[in-house]
Amino acid sequence: MKKAFRTVAAALLISALTSVTAMAASVGWVDNGDGRWWYCTSANGGSWFRGATGSVDWEWIDGNNDGISECYCFDDGGWLFMNTTTPDGYTVNASGQWVVNGAVQTKSAYIHSAYQY
């Protein structure tokens, strides 16, 4: 009986540790499994973009590392607005990108410095 209990306990512990590891996402887009997305800003999965209580947060993100950032809007829980009008009146497409007259708004992801090192 004790051996069976230990085996079950060990299996549960390994299972719990595996799911914690899986939740520790690298920096980037995270899908919660039901079509809602947030953007992880820390390697341990503990930080993300979000607006202050009752407000939104707009962020320029180069999620695919192509050198071009798109602008995304997040609610106060950190969830990406998608295919809607944001509370502050802007339109975002199905990917959550800010659009004006159907055109995705972009800017260079590279920071140019006047100083050469």
HELIX and SHEET records of a PDB file:
HELIX    1   1 LYS A    2  MET A   23  1                                  22    
SHEET    1   A 2 GLY A  28  ASP A  31  0                                        
SHEET    2   A 2 TRP A  37  CYS A  40 -1                                        
SHEET    1   B 3 ASP A  57  ILE A  61  0                                        
SHEET    2   B 3 ILE A  68  PHE A  74 -1                                        
SHEET    3   B 3 THR A 106  SER A 108 -1                                        
SHEET    1   C 4 THR A  84  THR A  85  0                                        
SHEET    2   C 4 THR A  91  VAL A  92 -1                                        
SHEET    3   C 4 TRP A  98  VAL A 100 -1                                        
SHEET    4   C 4 ALA A 103  VAL A 104 -1                                        
END                                                                             
